[in-house]
Amino acid sequence: MPESFFIVSKEYPELAIDEIITLAKMNDRYAKVKVISNLVLVQSVTPWEKIARRATFVKIAGQLIRKMSNVFFDEANYSLLFGAKSFMCKAINLSLKQVNVVEIERSMGSMVSTFCNAQVSLEDPDMVIYTIFTDDENFFGFSTRYEVPKRPEKLTKFHHELDWKLTRVMINLAKITDENTVCDPFCGTGSTLLEAQSMGIKAIGIDFDEKMCQITKDNLKVNRFTGEVYNKDFEYMNQLKFDGIVTDIPYGTASKVSEPPKKIMKKFVSKIPKKAKFAIMCKKGLDEGIKLRLTKKYEIYRHKSLTRMILIK
Ligand SMILES: C[S@@+](CC[C@H](N)C(=O)[O-])C[C@H]1O[C@@H](n2cnc3c(N)ncnc32)[C@H](O)[C@@H]1O
């Protein structure tokens, strides 16, 4: 079974690791995952590029090479390297040990040059060959170029909008597949719709504030995205068909609210369709006493007076 590796940023380590695990298992429920600090190793039939393209916090990803022959690569990977015109070697030290990264990269580079015709290129190589050091084990891997979806443009922003990384990771943690439709019943500026569409996922937005609906529509239009947007109360979601909800519950500070956030939350939770998957973000406290079956709950500290929760099912 092919193995891949993902080095994730340390911005939101728990979200980043769970996102890779979710994406790996979403495509292949038998996928096996091992986590070493911010290195996530995945044994799965899913190609690493498919996971890397959707993931939010991946810094480096590629194919892991376990079987090491005395010429460094096994046969399959050897032919890949032979197809490459240029390569680069990179050593990554995730261990507490002192590692002479520059020296390792140089000697690996000259070793690889001896058995293939590819030229070293530090600019934009066809292939990057990695040596990854951890405290327990060292790994070899490689990556080839892969297409990362273009970041959607936001014509109009608003101070209450959710940042794209949290929006995107929520879509992934909610296991929204390419075939699904996601609904954001408090869509604001349309962050969920934009992220979903950039991943090729159909999206629906609802907001009771007409101005917000217009902002969402404009933001979709500038990216040539489609998406239904309804200027209605969130309860309108019960008239619509979708597979999952990804949303950020009003905080009662920066944006308009129809009623106090606690009341909105209670009513909203009672209206969520039973089969719907979801990732709901809310201010810490709004989730207390709420009857919802969750698969996971995350706490995200923002500043002294704002800690957010992400509730997943
Ligand atoms: C926290 S903001 C959402 C921000 C959004 N995630 C974004 O990135 O722009 C909450 C939104 O809920 C909307 N809202 C408040 N009460 C609502 C209700 N009863 N039904 C639908 N939308 C509502 C507000 O107009 C606001 O745009």
The ligand as a Gaussian input file, in Angstrom:
#p B3LYP/6-31G(d) Opt

LIG

0 1
 C      -20.430000      35.491000      12.274000
 S      -21.250000      36.101000      10.864000
 C      -20.816000      34.941000       9.628000
 C      -19.534000      35.289000       9.022000
 C      -19.199000      34.434000       7.820000
 N      -18.718000      33.134000       8.201000
 C      -18.147000      35.146000       6.978000
 O      -17.021000      34.626000       6.841000
 O      -18.402000      36.252000       6.495000
 C      -22.910000      35.669000      11.191000
 C      -23.903000      36.043000      10.104000
 O      -25.187000      35.569000      10.528000
 C      -26.172000      36.450000      10.026000
 N      -27.406000      36.222000      10.815000
 C      -27.688000      36.633000      12.061000
 N      -28.908000      36.188000      12.445000
 C      -29.365000      35.429000      11.415000
 C      -30.539000      34.652000      11.199000
 N      -31.492000      34.583000      12.124000
 N      -30.676000      33.974000      10.041000
 C      -29.722000      34.072000       9.062000
 N      -28.595000      34.802000       9.207000
 C      -28.421000      35.451000      10.357000
 C      -25.534000      37.834000      10.147000
 O      -26.109000      38.731000       9.233000
 C      -24.069000      37.530000       9.849000
 O      -23.762000      37.787000       8.495000

